[in-house]
Amino acid sequence: MNTKAIFFDIDGTLVSFETHHVPQSAIEALRQVHKLGIKIIIATGRASADLHEIQDIPYDAVIALNGSDCVLRDGTSIYREQISKEDFYKVQALARHYGFPLAVETDKGIFVNEINPTVIELAKMVNHPVPPVADIEKEFIENNCCQLCIYCDEETEKEVMAQLPGLSVSRWNPYFTDVNVAGVNKAVGINKFAAYYGFEMAQTIAFGDGGNDIPMLRAVGTGIAMGGASETVKAAADYITGTVDENGIQNALIHFGII
């Protein structure tokens, strides 16, 4: 396998939901991968500035905010797709109508219009501080925003998104869903970096565990689902490895002869 690049989701793939750390086995494996000249690119729903748990990994670039913000590790922008003011105001009105919290993810960080048990539970799940309550309209206008977060269940999501043709969702847990410009996902980011670095899709591998990883797993040459992934995610993959806590990344890289 002439692998040129490997893409990794973070939460549930690189970072354990149990320990909130990257297993040492994965760190050592990715250091070996990088020494071979293979690009390591993070593909996450998080912002590119929110990667403190993976600083020991020698990654080259980040597909952040589900493909809407692609940057090199030094911060150089490769691609960005921002949400329009018109669509933001539509989502804000729907959040008020349905009564769910709404967050904006900007260059300054994540801000939410209100806090409820769902917002708190999600922060605990990823071991992050609860987002500060702010005037999210002001934050949206004054800063770059490529992603919104709506804290609602899937049934409400369907009703809301039916009214937002210019936007799409990426859900990786039952508590909330990320909202981006329609057509933007992690596979879009992979294509941007394939053009930037000059590699073919057949020369790529991706690891993921969430629903927002499905486009990525289908786009690459070899899609690998983590053992903790849902059956839907596993069905989109070419190979299923162990969970992050079972050294799933290291074992898959050995299985495919990468290390």
N, C-alpha and C positions, 0 to 999 in steps of 0.2 A: 504494500500500500504506500503510494507516494504522497504522503500527507503533508500539506503545506500550512494548514491552519486548523485549530481546534477551538470551538466556541463553548463557553460554559455559562449556564445559569448560575445564580448565587444561592438564594434561599431554597433549601431542600436538595441542592445539588452539590455546591461547594461548601456551603455553610449548613451545619446541622441545626435542626429545630430543637434538638435536645441540649446540645452543648453551646450552641451559638458561636462555634468556632469551625475553622477548616481543619479536618483531621491531618495529622502530621504525615500520614501516608500519601495524601493528595498533594501536599506541599512538596514533598520530596519527588513524587512522580512528575509533577509539572516542572520542577527545576530540571529534571532529566530531559523532558520534552523540549524545553526551551533551548537547552544546550545543543540539541539536534538541529536547531535552526527553524523549528516549527513555530509559527505565530500562535500566541495564546490570546484570545479575544473574549472578553466578558460580554455576555448578552443577558441583560437584566431589565426588570421593570423599575429598578431604582434609578436615581439620578447619579451621574458620574462622580459627584462629590461625596456620595454616600457609600463608600466602599472600604471603610476602615478595617473590616474583618479580614480582608484578603490582601493586605499590604505585603505579606510575605511571599505572595505568588508573583512570578516575573511576567505579568501580562503586558501586552503591547498596546492594546486599545480597548475601547468600551463601546458596545452597542447599548446605550442607556435608554430608559423610558420607553421600553418595548419597541426600539427601532427608530424613535423620533429624534434622537440626539446621538450622533456617532462622533466620537472623539478619540484621538490618540492619547496615550497615557500622559503626555506632557500638556494636554489640554487643547491641542490643535483640533479645530473643528473640521470634520469631513462632510457632514450632512446634518441638517436640522429642519424639522417640520413643526412649526408652531401652530397652536390652536388659535383660530380667529376670534376676535372680540364678539362677533355675532353668535358664534357657537357657544362661547363661554356664557353669554347672557341667557341663551336658551337653556343651558344646563342649570344655571343658577335659579332660573324661574321654576324649572321642574323639581329641583331639590326642595324649594319652598313648598311647592304644591304637594309633593309626596311625603315631605317631612323627614328626609334623610340628610345626614351630614355630607358636606362637599369639601374636598380639599384641592388646593392648587399646588403643583410642584413647579417651583421656579428656580432660578439660579441662586436665590437666597436660601432656599430650603422648602419644606412642606408646611403649609398653613391650612387650618381647617376653620370652618365657620361656626362649628359647635362641637362639643364633646358629648358622646353617649357611651354606653357600655361596649358597643361594637368597636368604636375607635380605640378605646382602652385595651380591649382584648387583642386587637390586631397588633398594637404596639408591643404588647407582652410577647406575642408569638414570634416576632422578629427581633426581640430584645432591643427595641428602640424607645426613645422618649416619646411620650404622647405629644403629637404635634401641637404647637401653640395656637390658640384661638386668635384670629386676626380678621381684619377687614379684607376678605379674599378678593373682592373686586379691586381694591386699591393695589394689592399685591400683584394681581394679574396684569393690571394696566402698567405698573411701574417696572415690571421685570419680565424676562423671557419665560414663557410657559409652553411646554410641549405636552404636558400630561395633567389630567384631572383625575381625581379618585372619588367615586361615589360609593358610599357605605350602605349597600342595600342587598336584598336577596335576589336570586336569579329571576323570579317572577316579576318583581318591580323593574329590574334591569330591562327585561324584554319590552315592557310598556314604555319605559323612558327612551330606550334606544330607537324604538319605532318612530319616534318624533325627532330624531337627530340623524338625518341621512348623511351629514357631513362628518360624522364621527363613528368610531368603532370601539369595541371593548376587548380587553384581555383579562380574563379572570383566572387566578391561580389559587384562590381559596374562597370559602363560602361567605366570608365577611364583607368583601368589597370587590370592586372591579376597577381596573385602570381604564381611562378613556383617552384615546388619541385620535388624530386625524384619520379619517376613513382610508383604509388601504395600507396603513403603516403598521408594521409588525417586525419581529426580530429577523424574519427572512429578508425583509427589505434592507435592514442593516447589514446582513451578511453579503448581499449583492453589492452594496456600496463598498465594503471592504475588499471584496473579490476584485472589483474594478480598480480600487486604489493600490492593492498589493500585486495584482496580476496573477491570481490563481484561479483554477477552475473549480466548480462545485464538486466535481468528482474527487477532488483532492482535500475535501473538508470533512470534519467530524463535529458533531455537536452533542452535548450532554444536557438533559433537562428533566424536570419532573412535574411542571405545572401546565395548565391549559394554555397559557401564553407561550409555551415552548413548542407547541404542535407545529406552527408554520416553520419554525427553525428546524425541527427534526425531519420534516418532510423535504426541506430545501437542500440540505447538505448531502454529501455522498454517503455518509453513514450516520444515522440518527440513533443515539443511545439514551434510553429512558432509565432513570434511577429506579431502584427497587421499591421506593415509596411512592412512585407515581400512580395516578389513577389508571384504570383499565383503558380509558379513552386515550390517554397519553401513551401508554404502552403499545396500543394498537397502531399508533402513528410512527413508532420507532422500528429500526431494523434489528436492534439488539436490546436486551434488558439486562442490566447489571444489578449489583446489590445496592443497598441503601448507602447514603453518605457515611453512616456510622459503621457500615460493614466493609469499608474500604472499596466502595463500588467504583470510584474513579480509577484508582490504581489497578484494580483487577481487570477492568475493561481495557485499559491501555496495554496491559500485559497480554490479554486475550488476543488483541489485534496486532500484536507484535510491534507496537510503537516504542515500548521500552523493554 
